[in-house]
Amino acid sequence: MAWFFLIIGGLFEVAFTFCLGKANEATGNEVYWWYGGFAISIAISMGLLIKATQTLPLGTAYAVWTGIGALGTVLMGILVFKDPVGFWRMFFMFTLVSSIIGIKFVSN
């Protein structure tokens, strides 16, 4: 169950970066809605990380949580915010995914 909490927490990390990006694009009162989503997402993400670390080793949990957030944020940037895509960017995303999978397999 801890791995489930960790994965969902990583996805909420992507959600809070998404809200931050949308807040930067928003105008007027819409900005506050995006910042509200940011605050809620970060609270859920951190809460799930805390829950996961009650069972998983802290270093493993944090590395996987951060990796999921980083990978998801890069993909979101490419798909939603039209960030550039290049060979080296994709290469290092692949190595990040490989590292996350490797950490999962060597952890208890």
All heavy atoms as an XYZ file, in Angstrom:
837
protein
N       0.822     -1.197      0.000
C       0.000      0.000      0.000
C       0.868      1.265      0.000
O       0.467      2.286     -0.543
C      -0.923     -0.054      1.219
C      -2.079      0.862      1.142
S      -3.180      0.364     -0.185
C      -4.474      1.508      0.022
N       2.061      1.166      0.597
C       2.947      2.327      0.666
C       3.372      2.775     -0.735
O       3.465      3.982     -0.994
C       4.168      2.015      1.524
N       3.610      1.814     -1.628
C       3.997      2.187     -2.992
C       2.844      2.893     -3.702
O       3.067      3.824     -4.481
C       4.451      0.957     -3.779
C       5.828      0.526     -3.374
C       6.156     -0.513     -2.567
C       7.053      1.168     -3.736
N       7.510     -0.564     -2.411
C       8.090      0.451     -3.119
C       7.377      2.264     -4.516
C       9.427      0.786     -3.257
C       8.713      2.615     -4.654
C       9.717      1.884     -4.035
N       1.628      2.477     -3.433
C       0.453      3.134     -3.999
C       0.391      4.589     -3.527
O       0.204      5.504     -4.331
C      -0.821      2.376     -3.605
C      -2.082      3.051     -4.046
C      -2.484      3.016     -5.374
C      -2.868      3.744     -3.134
C      -3.647      3.647     -5.786
C      -4.026      4.382     -3.527
C      -4.417      4.330     -4.862
N       0.553      4.801     -2.210
C       0.555      6.160     -1.663
C       1.659      6.999     -2.304
O       1.469      8.175     -2.609
C       0.744      6.148     -0.150
C      -0.425      5.602      0.615
C      -0.221      4.795      1.724
C      -1.727      5.891      0.250
C      -1.293      4.292      2.444
C      -2.803      5.390      0.962
C      -2.585      4.592      2.058
N       2.806      6.384     -2.495
C       3.946      7.098     -3.062
C       3.682      7.513     -4.513
O       3.971      8.654     -4.903
C       5.186      6.214     -2.978
C       6.517      6.877     -3.246
C       6.761      8.018     -2.270
C       7.632      5.854     -3.153
N       3.134      6.631     -5.291
C       2.838      6.943     -6.698
C       1.776      8.035     -6.800
O       1.933      8.998     -7.561
C       2.417      5.671     -7.460
C       3.613      4.729     -7.596
C       1.827      6.008     -8.825
C       3.268      3.330     -8.065
N       0.721      7.920     -6.023
C      -0.326      8.945     -6.042
C       0.234     10.277     -5.547
O      -0.064     11.341     -6.099
C      -1.556      8.506     -5.213
C      -2.153      7.211     -5.778
C      -2.603      9.609     -5.158
C      -2.595      7.292     -7.231
N       1.079     10.231     -4.525
C       1.732     11.447     -4.041
C       2.592     12.102     -5.115
O       2.607     13.325     -5.256
N       3.302     11.279     -5.887
C       4.097     11.807     -6.997
C       3.227     12.453     -8.058
O       3.592     13.485     -8.635
N       2.065     11.877     -8.305
C       1.142     12.468     -9.279
C       0.585     13.799     -8.778
O       0.374     14.727     -9.568
C       0.017     11.488     -9.606
C       0.463     10.205    -10.324
C      -0.716      9.251    -10.503
C       1.124     10.515    -11.657
N       0.358     13.900     -7.469
C      -0.077     15.186     -6.917
C       1.049     16.221     -6.961
O       0.786     17.413     -7.007
C      -0.638     15.029     -5.505
C      -2.107     14.739     -5.488
C      -2.573     13.439     -5.361
C      -3.029     15.759     -5.630
C      -3.932     13.159     -5.371
C      -4.395     15.507     -5.638
C      -4.843     14.198     -5.508
N       2.297     15.749     -6.961
C       3.410     16.680     -7.172
C       3.326     17.275     -8.574
O       3.547     18.475     -8.768
C       4.749     15.972     -6.957
C       5.922     16.921     -7.015
C       7.256     16.244     -6.780
O       7.314     15.020     -6.586
O       8.263     16.973     -6.811
N       2.987     16.456     -9.539
C       2.779     16.949    -10.903
C       1.607     17.932    -10.925
O       1.665     18.972    -11.582
C       2.529     15.780    -11.887
C       2.220     16.297    -13.288
C       3.729     14.847    -11.914
N       0.556     17.620    -10.173
C      -0.616     18.500    -10.125
C      -0.254     19.866     -9.562
O      -0.705     20.895    -10.076
C      -1.731     17.860     -9.293
N       0.575     19.910     -8.509
C       0.883     21.231     -7.964
C       1.787     22.028     -8.881
O       1.674     23.245     -8.962
C       1.345     21.184     -6.497
C       2.732     20.761     -6.166
C       3.835     21.538     -6.480
C       2.938     19.603     -5.432
C       5.110     21.160     -6.103
C       4.205     19.223     -5.042
C       5.305     20.002     -5.395
N       2.655     21.369     -9.645
C       3.445     22.141    -10.615
C       2.568     22.608    -11.780
O       2.787     23.696    -12.319
C       4.654     21.343    -11.131
O       4.211     20.128    -11.722
C       5.635     21.051    -10.015
N       1.592     21.796    -12.155
C       0.640     22.205    -13.190
C      -0.115     23.458    -12.745
O      -0.244     24.423    -13.500
C      -0.342     21.072    -13.488
C      -1.432     21.458    -14.444
C      -1.177     21.542    -15.799
C      -2.712     21.738    -13.985
C      -2.191     21.898    -16.690
C      -3.718     22.093    -14.861
C      -3.460     22.175    -16.216
N      -0.618     23.444    -11.512
C      -1.350     24.605    -10.979
C      -0.453     25.841    -10.951
O      -0.913     26.949    -11.253
C      -1.886     24.305     -9.586
S      -3.242     23.106     -9.568
N       0.802     25.652    -10.595
C       1.734     26.772    -10.568
C       1.925     27.353    -11.972
O       1.915     28.574    -12.166
C       3.071     26.327     -9.988
C       4.100     27.392     -9.710
C       3.582     28.413     -8.719
C       5.379     26.753     -9.192
N       2.067     26.478    -12.960
C       2.205     26.936    -14.345
C       0.967     27.660    -14.843
O       1.066     28.687    -15.512
N      -0.204     27.116    -14.510
C      -1.444     27.768    -14.930
C      -1.645     29.100    -14.209
O      -2.166     30.049    -14.796
C      -2.643     26.849    -14.683
C      -2.655     25.599    -15.553
C      -2.625     25.903    -17.030
C      -3.996     26.192    -17.562
N      -4.040     26.420    -19.004
N      -1.235     29.191    -12.946
C      -1.343     30.451    -12.209
C      -0.473     31.523    -12.860
O      -0.855     32.695    -12.904
C      -0.942     30.257    -10.747
N       0.669     31.123    -13.380
C       1.549     32.081    -14.054
C       0.948     32.610    -15.351
O       1.283     33.699    -15.797
C       2.919     31.463    -14.331
C       3.734     31.268    -13.078
O       3.536     31.958    -12.087
N       4.651     30.320    -13.112
N       0.060     31.835    -15.950
C      -0.597     32.253    -17.193
C      -1.915     32.985    -16.939
O      -2.424     33.665    -17.822
C      -0.905     31.031    -18.066
C       0.306     30.316    -18.607
C      -0.077     29.096    -19.428
O      -1.252     28.656    -19.389
O       0.809     28.567    -20.114
N      -2.486     32.812    -15.765
C      -3.825     33.335    -15.476
C      -3.796     34.824    -15.171
O      -2.753     35.400    -14.864
C      -4.426     32.574    -14.298
N      -4.976     35.421    -15.271
C      -5.131     36.832    -14.932
C      -6.339     36.987    -14.011
O      -7.215     36.123    -13.947
C      -5.354     37.689    -16.202
O      -6.506     37.206    -16.885
C      -4.141     37.635    -17.120
N      -6.375     38.087    -13.308
C      -7.515     38.397    -12.450
C      -7.658     37.422    -11.300
O      -6.686     36.888    -10.775
N      -8.902     37.176    -10.915
C      -9.189     36.297     -9.785
C      -8.896     34.830    -10.070
O      -8.782     34.035     -9.138
C     -10.648     36.445     -9.356
C     -10.901     37.777     -8.686
O      -9.986     38.380     -8.121
N     -12.137     38.242     -8.755
N      -8.773     34.475    -11.340
C      -8.454     33.087    -11.702
C      -7.129     32.639    -11.083
O      -6.962     31.466    -10.744
C      -8.402     32.960    -13.226
C      -8.154     31.552    -13.707
C      -8.033     31.464    -15.221
O      -8.181     32.489    -15.909
O      -7.773     30.352    -15.698
N      -6.216     33.560    -10.896
C      -4.913     33.252    -10.301
C      -5.094     32.596     -8.935
O      -4.415     31.615     -8.603
C      -4.054     34.536    -10.175
C      -2.807     34.293     -9.359
C      -3.718     35.084    -11.539
N      -6.028     33.113     -8.141
C      -6.232     32.596     -6.791
C      -6.764     31.168     -6.795
O      -6.438     30.374     -5.905
C      -7.151     33.526     -6.003
C      -6.559     34.905     -5.862
C      -7.131     36.000     -6.512
C      -5.405     35.103     -5.115
C      -6.571     37.263     -6.407
C      -4.842     36.364     -4.999
C      -5.423     37.440     -5.642
O      -4.854     38.685     -5.540
N      -7.578     30.833     -7.786
C      -8.059     29.456     -7.898
C      -6.906     28.499     -8.177
O      -6.844     27.410     -7.599
C      -9.123     29.336     -8.987
C     -10.426     29.943     -8.583
C     -10.938     31.141     -8.994
C     -11.367     29.399     -7.670
N     -12.139     31.378     -8.396
C     -12.433     30.315     -7.562
C     -11.417     28.228     -6.910
C     -13.537     30.090     -6.750
C     -12.517     28.006     -6.111
C     -13.553     28.930     -6.037
N      -6.005     28.909     -9.062
C      -4.851     28.061     -9.366
C      -3.920     27.940     -8.163
O      -3.389     26.860     -7.896
C      -4.108     28.557    -10.601
C      -4.858     28.294    -11.863
C      -5.408     29.208    -12.707
C      -5.187     27.015    -12.420
N      -6.052     28.580    -13.748
C      -5.921     27.228    -13.594
C      -4.926     25.694    -12.037
C      -6.392     26.191    -14.389
C      -5.390     24.654    -12.828
C      -6.120     24.910    -13.988
N      -3.721     29.031     -7.436
C      -2.895     28.954     -6.226
C      -3.569     28.104     -5.154
O      -2.898     27.414     -4.389
C      -2.549     30.337     -5.689
C      -1.461     31.024     -6.475
C      -1.574     32.365     -6.819
C      -0.320     30.343     -6.879
C      -0.571     33.000     -7.540
C       0.680     30.963     -7.606
C       0.555     32.292     -7.924
O       1.536     32.919     -8.642
N      -4.892     28.124     -5.082
C      -5.621     27.250     -4.174
C      -5.410     25.786     -4.536
O      -5.178     24.943     -3.663
N      -5.493     25.490     -5.826
C      -5.217     24.132     -6.298
C      -3.794     23.711     -5.994
O      -3.536     22.557     -5.622
N      -2.868     24.658     -6.123
C      -1.472     24.409     -5.789
C      -1.345     24.015     -4.315
O      -0.719     23.006     -3.981
C      -0.639     25.669     -6.080
C       0.766     25.615     -5.558
C       1.757     24.974     -6.275
C       1.096     26.209     -4.354
C       3.069     24.927     -5.801
C       2.387     26.172     -3.864
C       3.379     25.530     -4.591
N      -1.963     24.787     -3.424
C      -1.859     24.536     -1.984
C      -2.483     23.191     -1.607
O      -1.908     22.421     -0.825
C      -2.521     25.664     -1.203
N      -3.635     22.882     -2.182
C      -4.296     21.612     -1.895
C      -3.470     20.442     -2.416
O      -3.267     19.444     -1.713
C      -5.719     21.600     -2.484
C      -6.605     22.600     -1.739
C      -6.324     20.195     -2.464
C      -7.918     22.902     -2.429
N      -2.961     20.578     -3.641
C      -2.167     19.502     -4.238
C      -0.880     19.249     -3.468
O      -0.489     18.092     -3.261
C      -1.837     19.826     -5.702
O      -3.013     19.887     -6.467
N      -0.219     20.315     -3.043
C       1.035     20.125     -2.311
C       0.778     19.496     -0.946
O       1.546     18.645     -0.484
C       1.848     21.434     -2.204
C       3.311     21.116     -1.909
C       1.310     22.365     -1.156
C       4.255     22.284     -2.106
N      -0.339     19.857     -0.306
C      -0.672     19.254      0.990
C      -0.957     17.755      0.838
O      -0.480     16.943      1.645
C      -1.873     19.968      1.605
N      -1.707     17.390     -0.195
C      -2.009     15.976     -0.433
C      -0.730     15.217     -0.780
O      -0.477     14.121     -0.258
C      -3.071     15.816     -1.541
C      -4.413     16.372     -1.061
C      -3.207     14.352     -1.971
C      -5.456     16.492     -2.154
N       0.098     15.807     -1.649
C       1.339     15.164     -2.063
C       2.257     14.901     -0.871
O       2.778     13.795     -0.707
C       2.048     16.043     -3.103
O       3.242     15.432     -3.536
N       2.439     15.908     -0.044
C       3.302     15.750      1.131
C       2.701     14.762      2.125
O       3.421     13.954      2.723
C       3.522     17.097      1.821
C       4.341     18.065      1.031
S       6.039     17.499      0.949
C       6.704     18.745     -0.134
N       1.387     14.808      2.312
C       0.730     13.869      3.218
C       0.919     12.426      2.774
O       1.187     11.540      3.604
N       0.800     12.187      1.483
C       0.995     10.832      0.966
C       2.454     10.397      1.060
O       2.748      9.226      1.323
C       0.473     10.733     -0.466
C      -1.051     10.827     -0.589
C      -1.465     10.963     -2.053
C      -1.722      9.633      0.054
N       3.378     11.334      0.858
C       4.796     11.022      1.035
C       5.069     10.635      2.493
O       5.767      9.654      2.764
C       5.672     12.208      0.623
C       7.179     12.043      0.860
C       7.739     10.872      0.059
C       7.910     13.333      0.530
N       4.519     11.395      3.415
C       4.678     11.084      4.846
C       4.120      9.699      5.140
O       4.751      8.897      5.842
C       4.007     12.166      5.708
C       4.787     13.480      5.604
C       3.869     11.705      7.154
C       4.044     14.687      6.161
N       2.940      9.396      4.618
C       2.321      8.087      4.833
C       3.201      6.970      4.267
O       3.390      5.930      4.907
C       0.930      8.074      4.190
C       0.153      6.829      4.420
C      -0.325      6.743      5.844
C      -1.207      5.516      6.019
N      -1.305      5.117      7.400
N       3.761      7.174      3.090
C       4.607      6.154      2.462
C       5.888      5.918      3.251
O       6.366      4.782      3.356
C       4.939      6.556      1.023
N       6.446      6.980      3.844
C       7.705      6.831      4.582
C       7.523      6.143      5.928
O       8.512      5.823      6.583
C       8.404      8.189      4.790
O       7.545      9.063      5.512
C       8.810      8.804      3.463
N       6.297      5.898      6.321
C       6.068      5.123      7.540
C       6.412      3.651      7.324
O       6.658      2.928      8.281
C       4.615      5.265      7.997
C       4.296      6.659      8.488
C       2.813      6.862      8.779
O       1.972      6.060      8.389
N       2.508      7.962      9.458
N       6.440      3.230      6.052
C       6.759      1.845      5.713
C       8.041      1.733      4.892
O       8.869      0.876      5.153
C       5.597      1.209      4.915
O       4.392      1.352      5.656
C       5.849     -0.244      4.638
N       8.183      2.595      3.908
C       9.342      2.539      3.014
C      10.513      3.332      3.590
O      10.298      4.296      4.326
C       8.970      3.122      1.649
C       7.859      2.414      0.882
C       7.478      3.220     -0.353
C       8.278      1.015      0.502
N      11.738      2.953      3.216
C      12.892      3.753      3.637
C      12.771      5.179      3.095
O      12.338      5.393      1.951
C      14.088      3.036      3.014
C      13.609      1.659      2.692
C      12.134      1.778      2.448
N      13.155      6.146      3.899
C      13.012      7.556      3.543
C      13.712      7.890      2.228
O      13.142      8.549      1.362
C      13.549      8.441      4.672
C      13.480      9.947      4.437
C      12.047     10.400      4.274
C      14.150     10.680      5.569
N      14.952      7.454      2.073
C      15.706      7.763      0.853
C      15.055      7.204     -0.389
O      14.975      7.870     -1.426
N      14.566      5.983     -0.299
C      13.885      5.349     -1.432
C      12.606      6.093     -1.765
O      12.346      6.429     -2.923
C      13.570      3.877     -1.109
O      14.790      3.184     -0.880
C      12.800      3.218     -2.244
N      11.799      6.342     -0.742
C      10.513      7.005     -0.966
C      10.707      8.391     -1.566
O      10.027      8.755     -2.535
C       9.739      7.100      0.348
N      11.633      9.154     -1.024
C      11.840     10.509     -1.519
C      12.367     10.498     -2.953
O      11.922     11.287     -3.788
C      12.790     11.288     -0.602
C      12.934     12.723     -1.023
C      11.916     13.631     -0.798
C      14.081     13.160     -1.692
C      12.029     14.945     -1.204
C      14.202     14.476     -2.106
C      13.181     15.353     -1.857
O      13.291     16.658     -2.274
N      13.296      9.607     -3.250
C      13.850      9.529     -4.604
C      12.771      9.169     -5.621
O      12.692      9.774     -6.705
C      14.989      8.516     -4.649
N      11.935      8.207     -5.298
C      10.870      7.797     -6.228
C       9.829      8.901     -6.365
O       9.402      9.228     -7.474
C      10.240      6.460     -5.781
C       9.005      6.134     -6.597
C      11.259      5.335     -5.879
N       9.420      9.495     -5.242
C       8.436     10.583     -5.255
C       8.935     11.754     -6.106
O       8.201     12.278     -6.946
C       8.176     11.013     -3.814
C       7.260     12.157     -3.595
C       5.897     12.138     -3.621
C       7.617     13.501     -3.270
N       5.397     13.390     -3.329
C       6.435     14.242     -3.110
C       8.838     14.153     -3.090
C       6.429     15.594     -2.789
C       8.844     15.493     -2.769
C       7.648     16.195     -2.624
N      10.175     12.134     -5.896
C      10.757     13.230     -6.669
C      10.887     12.864     -8.141
O      10.622     13.679     -9.023
C      12.143     13.607     -6.110
O      12.001     13.920     -4.736
C      12.738     14.782     -6.835
N      11.284     11.620     -8.414
C      11.423     11.175     -9.800
C      10.102     11.177    -10.544
O      10.025     11.617    -11.691
N       9.049     10.692     -9.887
C       7.720     10.713    -10.504
C       7.307     12.152    -10.786
O       6.799     12.475    -11.863
C       6.680     10.014     -9.610
C       6.956      8.515     -9.549
C       5.256     10.275    -10.111
C       6.154      7.779     -8.492
N       7.525     13.022     -9.809
C       7.175     14.428     -9.988
C       7.969     15.083    -11.099
O       7.420     15.829    -11.919
N       9.266     14.797    -11.152
C      10.114     15.397    -12.185
C       9.724     14.899    -13.571
O       9.553     15.690    -14.511
C      11.579     15.085    -11.906
N       9.558     13.600    -13.711
C       9.180     13.035    -15.001
C       7.813     13.547    -15.442
O       7.639     13.983    -16.580
C       9.166     11.505    -14.919
C       8.725     10.784    -16.182
C       9.729     11.012    -17.296
C       8.559      9.311    -15.907
N       6.855     13.517    -14.525
C       5.511     13.991    -14.858
C       5.486     15.463    -15.214
O       4.769     15.882    -16.127
N       6.284     16.251    -14.503
C       6.331     17.685    -14.781
C       6.962     17.963    -16.139
O       6.476     18.824    -16.886
C       7.086     18.419    -13.658
O       6.399     18.187    -12.423
C       7.170     19.895    -13.922
N       7.999     17.232    -16.491
C       8.606     17.413    -17.816
C       7.615     17.020    -18.907
O       7.443     17.751    -19.897
C       9.920     16.607    -17.946
C      10.406     16.581    -19.380
C      10.990     17.190    -17.045
N       6.951     15.886    -18.728
C       5.964     15.460    -19.732
C       4.812     16.455    -19.833
O       4.360     16.773    -20.937
C       5.426     14.066    -19.386
C       6.397     12.915    -19.598
C       5.801     11.613    -19.066
C       6.762     12.782    -21.063
N       4.351     16.955    -18.689
C       3.285     17.949    -18.694
C       3.751     19.219    -19.401
O       3.001     19.824    -20.167
C       2.842     18.266    -17.273
C       1.734     19.279    -17.221
S       1.485     19.918    -15.586
C       3.124     20.279    -15.066
N       4.985     19.618    -19.128
C       5.526     20.799    -19.794
C       5.540     20.637    -21.304
O       5.204     21.555    -22.046
N       5.914     19.450    -21.754
C       5.952     19.180    -23.194
C       4.543     19.155    -23.781
O       4.274     19.778    -24.814
C       6.686     17.848    -23.474
C       8.183     18.001    -23.163
C       6.472     17.388    -24.915
C       8.945     16.681    -23.138
N       3.634     18.450    -23.126
C       2.295     18.258    -23.676
C       1.368     19.453    -23.488
O       0.548     19.744    -24.367
C       1.653     17.015    -23.057
C       2.375     15.697    -23.332
C       1.767     14.568    -22.515
C       2.360     15.371    -24.813
N       1.478     20.144    -22.364
C       0.535     21.224    -22.060
C       1.128     22.599    -22.325
O       0.488     23.457    -22.918
C       0.050     21.126    -20.591
C      -0.851     22.287    -20.228
C      -0.649     19.798    -20.336
N       2.357     22.798    -21.863
C       2.956     24.133    -21.946
C       3.891     24.301    -23.141
O       4.566     25.312    -23.266
C       3.683     24.455    -20.634
C       2.753     24.531    -19.454
C       2.735     23.524    -18.500
C       1.878     25.596    -19.304
C       1.871     23.585    -17.416
C       1.017     25.659    -18.230
C       1.008     24.655    -17.282
N       3.932     23.295    -24.002
C       4.694     23.346    -25.261
C       6.195     23.588    -25.042
O       6.838     24.312    -25.795
C       4.124     24.421    -26.209
C       2.642     24.285    -26.480
C       2.307     22.953    -27.104
C       0.808     22.882    -27.387
N       0.274     21.576    -27.233
N       6.747     22.948    -23.991
C       8.194     22.996    -23.780
C       8.889     22.259    -24.920
O       8.311     21.344    -25.520
C       8.565     22.343    -22.446
C       8.161     23.173    -21.245
O       7.746     24.339    -21.428
O       8.263     22.653    -20.118
N      10.130     22.603    -25.216
C      10.830     21.960    -26.337
C      11.143     20.487    -26.048
O      11.340     20.088    -24.897
C      12.122     22.767    -26.470
C      12.318     23.418    -25.149
C      10.952     23.629    -24.579
N      11.186     19.702    -27.122
C      11.536     18.284    -27.045
C      12.783     18.084    -27.887
O      12.833     18.504    -29.033
C      10.406     17.391    -27.601
C      10.789     15.927    -27.507
C       9.104     17.661    -26.893
N      13.778     17.453    -27.306
C      15.004     17.169    -28.038
C      15.536     15.807    -27.632
O      15.068     15.191    -26.668
N      16.524     15.355    -28.369
C      17.095     14.037    -28.112
C      17.610     13.916    -26.684
O      17.308     12.961    -25.980
C      18.233     13.733    -29.098
C      18.989     12.486    -28.730
C      18.457     11.237    -29.007
C      20.217     12.569    -28.074
C      19.143     10.082    -28.642
C      20.904     11.417    -27.711
C      20.374     10.171    -28.006
N      18.430     14.855    -26.246
C      19.041     14.753    -24.923
C      18.010     14.851    -23.812
O      18.121     14.173    -22.789
C      20.145     15.796    -24.734
C      21.348     15.437    -25.562
C      21.804     16.095    -26.661
C      22.205     14.302    -25.382
N      22.895     15.437    -27.172
C      23.164     14.334    -26.411
C      22.246     13.262    -24.468
C      24.157     13.363    -26.522
C      23.241     12.304    -24.588
C      24.176     12.360    -25.602
N      17.012     15.649    -24.012
C      15.952     15.745    -23.004
C      15.235     14.403    -22.866
O      14.981     13.929    -21.762
C      14.972     16.842    -23.407
C      13.999     17.177    -22.333
C      13.241     18.422    -22.665
N      12.724     18.952    -21.418
C      12.050     20.043    -21.306
N      11.820     20.780    -22.363
N      11.602     20.445    -20.153
N      14.909     13.788    -23.982
C      14.244     12.490    -23.952
C      15.180     11.404    -23.416
O      14.754     10.518    -22.670
C      13.727     12.118    -25.349
C      12.702     13.113    -25.911
S      11.349     13.503    -24.779
C      10.486     11.964    -24.750
N      16.449     11.482    -23.767
C      17.429     10.514    -23.265
C      17.497     10.547    -21.742
O      17.450      9.513    -21.088
C      18.811     10.810    -23.868
C      19.909      9.987    -23.273
C      20.098      8.670    -23.673
C      20.757     10.519    -22.306
C      21.107      7.900    -23.110
C      21.767      9.765    -21.747
C      21.950      8.444    -22.152
N      17.592     11.736    -21.175
C      17.693     11.844    -19.727
C      16.368     11.526    -19.031
O      16.363     11.039    -17.895
C      18.255     13.201    -19.318
C      19.722     13.307    -19.617
C      20.188     14.229    -20.534
C      20.636     12.466    -19.003
C      21.535     14.317    -20.830
C      21.985     12.536    -19.294
C      22.442     13.457    -20.205
N      15.256     11.736    -19.702
C      13.974     11.291    -19.143
C      13.954      9.764    -19.069
O      13.494      9.185    -18.086
C      12.801     11.806    -19.976
C      12.493     13.259    -19.708
S      11.143     13.923    -20.703
C       9.875     12.723    -20.526
N      14.481      9.116    -20.101
C      14.562      7.657    -20.101
C      15.451      7.165    -18.960
O      15.101      6.203    -18.268
C      15.093      7.152    -21.447
C      15.348      5.675    -21.465
C      14.298      4.776    -21.559
C      16.638      5.181    -21.359
C      14.532      3.406    -21.552
C      16.878      3.813    -21.360
C      15.824      2.927    -21.454
N      16.577      7.824    -18.744
C      17.450      7.405    -17.644
C      16.775      7.639    -16.293
O      16.981      6.859    -15.353
C      18.815      8.118    -17.684
O      18.640      9.522    -17.552
C      19.574      7.801    -18.962
N      15.974      8.685    -16.187
C      15.239      8.946    -14.953
C      14.232      7.834    -14.687
O      14.145      7.312    -13.566
C      14.539     10.304    -15.029
C      13.718     10.723    -13.822
C      14.583     10.808    -12.577
C      13.057     12.070    -14.094
N      13.483      7.451    -15.706
C      12.512      6.360    -15.558
C      13.241      5.067    -15.184
O      12.805      4.333    -14.288
C      11.690      6.172    -16.855
C      10.867      4.889    -16.800
C      10.807      7.372    -17.102
N      14.358      4.798    -15.840
C      15.136      3.596    -15.525
C      15.604      3.610    -14.083
O      15.576      2.580    -13.401
C      16.345      3.495    -16.460
O      15.936      3.425    -17.794
N      16.017      4.765    -13.598
C      16.471      4.880    -12.212
C      15.341      4.649    -11.227
O      15.515      3.979    -10.205
C      17.094      6.259    -11.975
O      18.235      6.424    -12.775
N      14.157      5.211    -11.518
C      13.006      5.004    -10.638
C      12.645      3.516    -10.578
O      12.424      2.962     -9.496
C      11.797      5.832    -11.117
C      12.076      7.329    -10.955
C      10.530      5.442    -10.354
C      11.060      8.212    -11.647
N      12.618      2.861    -11.717
C      12.312      1.430    -11.753
C      13.388      0.650    -11.007
O      13.092     -0.277    -10.242
C      12.144      0.948    -13.204
C      10.894      1.575    -13.822
C      12.090     -0.578    -13.283
C      10.770      1.384    -15.326
N      14.644      1.010    -11.215
C      15.742      0.321    -10.531
C      15.646      0.461     -9.030
O      15.837     -0.524     -8.291
N      15.344      1.647     -8.538
C      15.199      1.860     -7.092
C      14.058      1.002     -6.551
O      14.172      0.400     -5.476
C      14.979      3.352     -6.778
C      16.277      4.118     -7.009
C      14.509      3.533     -5.337
C      16.114      5.616     -6.931
N      12.975      0.920     -7.289
C      11.835      0.090     -6.864
C      12.244     -1.367     -6.741
O      11.913     -2.038     -5.773
C      10.684      0.265     -7.868
C       9.573     -0.764     -7.782
C       8.690     -0.591     -6.571
C       7.468     -1.456     -6.631
N       7.555     -2.693     -5.905
N      13.013     -1.884     -7.701
C      13.376     -3.297     -7.692
C      14.397     -3.646     -6.617
O      14.398     -4.778     -6.120
C      13.888     -3.732     -9.061
C      12.793     -4.003    -10.044
C      12.744     -3.305    -11.244
C      11.788     -4.912     -9.778
C      11.730     -3.546    -12.156
C      10.764     -5.144    -10.683
C      10.743     -4.456    -11.871
N      15.262     -2.730     -6.262
C      16.265     -3.048     -5.241
C      15.795     -2.725     -3.823
O      16.505     -2.991     -2.866
C      17.619     -2.343     -5.526
C      18.178     -2.779     -6.870
C      17.503     -0.850     -5.438
N      14.605     -2.162     -3.688
C      14.057     -1.840     -2.374
C      13.220     -3.002     -1.853
O      12.620     -3.738     -2.625
C      13.193     -0.575     -2.436
O      13.977      0.512     -2.863
N      13.170     -3.127     -0.553
C      12.360     -4.181      0.058
C      10.889     -3.890     -0.071
O      10.419     -2.840      0.120
C      12.725     -4.333      1.528
C      14.141     -4.840      1.680
O      14.656     -5.497      0.799
N      14.758     -4.520      2.805
